[in-house]
Amino acid sequence: MRKIPNLRKISISPWCDIESVINQVGADYVISQKPSPAILAETDWNPAQARADIRSVLEKAEGKCHIEFIMKDISTVRRDPKRLWQWSKIAMQEAENFA
């Protein structure tokens, strides 16, 4: 990928080995982390788990790379769109803790 001119971001699926990606990419590119949308589809919304998932990635990336989170491929939020807003708020709070 380093041979691709003007490459700025590398998209990472929820199933990638994030530690390996961080170690290989370093600060050369932005890692565009796509968390699993399944957290929003669970019967019971678990904001603590969402926070733990985001924090885990940020802890692994701290001081090593640039990272962004993009929640996508959402098929359901169990008729509770507030889950999206809460997830976004959690992501911002966790990012600010590592800024």
Rosetta blueprint (number, residue, H / E / L):
1 M L
2 R L
3 K L
4 I L
5 P L
6 N L
7 L L
8 R L
9 K E
10 I E
11 S E
12 I E
13 S L
14 P L
15 W L
16 C L
17 D L
18 I H
19 E H
20 S H
21 V H
22 I H
23 N H
24 Q H
25 V H
26 G L
27 A L
28 D L
29 Y L
30 V E
31 I E
32 S E
33 Q E
34 K L
35 P L
36 S L
37 P L
38 A H
39 I H
40 L H
41 A H
42 E L
43 T L
44 D L
45 W L
46 N L
47 P H
48 A H
49 Q H
50 A H
51 R H
52 A H
53 D H
54 I H
55 R H
56 S H
57 V H
58 L H
59 E H
60 K H
61 A H
62 E L
63 G L
64 K L
65 C L
66 H E
67 I E
68 E E
69 F E
70 I L
71 M L
72 K L
73 D L
74 I L
75 S L
76 T L
77 V L
78 R L
79 R L
80 D L
81 P L
82 K H
83 R H
84 L H
85 W H
86 Q H
87 W H
88 S H
89 K H
90 I H
91 A H
92 M H
93 Q H
94 E H
95 A H
96 E H
97 N H
98 F L
99 A L
